[in-house]
Structures are given as C-alpha cells and as structure tokens.
Amino acid sequence: MVTLGITGGLGSGKSSACQRLKEKGTVIFDADNIAKEILQTVPEVREKIAEIFGEAIIKNGVVDNRKLADIAFSNEKNQAALNNIIHPFVIQEFEKKRDSMQNRNGLLVIDAPLIFESGLDSHLDYTVLIYATYKLRIARAIRRGNLSREQILRRIDLQMPEEEKRELAAFVIENNGSIEHLYEEIDKLYNELVGG
C-alpha cells in the first residue's frame, strides 16, 4: 500500500484530482470530512473548542460549523488554535485507516489542504501539490458559490503560500488548463506510483 497526500490551496482542483483517483479504485481519506465528523462525535474536542472559542459555539450539544468557521478563519491565531485541537485526531484516524489497509496493494490517498502545516507529510510515502494560479483559484472558488469573495481571500491568505508547498511536495501537478489535462497528469502519477 502506497500512501499519498494530495494538497493544494482553495480552488486548486484538489477534489477533482481525488475524484479521478477514486474512479481508478483508490481509497480516499477526506481529511476535511473526517475533521467535521470528529468535531461532532468526540466530546473532548467539543469541550476544548468551547473552552477556546466560547460556549456559544455549541448548540444543543453540537458544534455550530458555520459559527466556528467564521471565528477560525478570522485570523491566524484562531486557525492555529482549531488546527492544534483537531489535527492530532485526524492523523490518528488516518493511521488507523493506513494500518487496516497495510496488506493491500494500491494507493491510499489523503485529501487535505493542510498536509505540510499539520505535519501529516511525515506520515506519508509521497505528497503531491495540485497547483493553480492565484487568479484562477479565486475564480474557481467563487464559481462554487459557497463562500463570498472576501471569505475566499481571507482563507487563501491564511494558507501556506503555494510557492512554499512547491518546495516541500514530492510531485507538483499544474492545473491551469482543462480538466482533461488534470486527469492525464493524475493518470500518469497513478501509473508511476502503483503501475498501470
């Protein structure tokens, strides 16, 4: 089993890359979804979040994700505080998944925007950065329609600069063109890592 981390800034095409790999039978570990699950199911996490961000963040025993996102993405300090609570649990879940698949062939992919920031890269065989220009990333994120332009810019500003990620990643896939081009590059990477 080869482990691969796929990262990239907001609007880079990370999810499309993972979708392509999923179509090839790859197991995808979606770090954001796992983090959301942990937020709602691990009492210790909810307690720490209430302690740091205030009791109002919990409604009927459930974390208000929208309120938490507004606070966490308002500045670097809040984002770091949230990440310090949640990342160890996400890493733990990933390790469980990896261990359960140890004797299988193929690829286990973790889809995570903060692979390098969280230290997850040290738990992986390879990392790949899906890279797109700043302007294109903003345009794609706006098209999705779930965040305002202001929210998008704030989140991008809080992420590690793409140039730094380029230096850290084992592979870089440029995604400034068509979806077909991205798929071709992903197919090449897949064949290189696990054979066609």
PyMOL commands that set and color helices and strands:
alter all, ss='L'
color gray80, all
select helices_A, chain A and resi 14-23+31-41+43-53+55-57+65-72+76-100+115-118+120-123+134-144+149-158+162-168+179-194
alter helices_A, ss='H'
color red, helices_A
select strands_A, chain A and resi 2-7+27-30+58-59+62-63+107-111+126-131+171-174
alter strands_A, ss='S'
color yellow, strands_A
deselect
rebuild
show_as cartoon
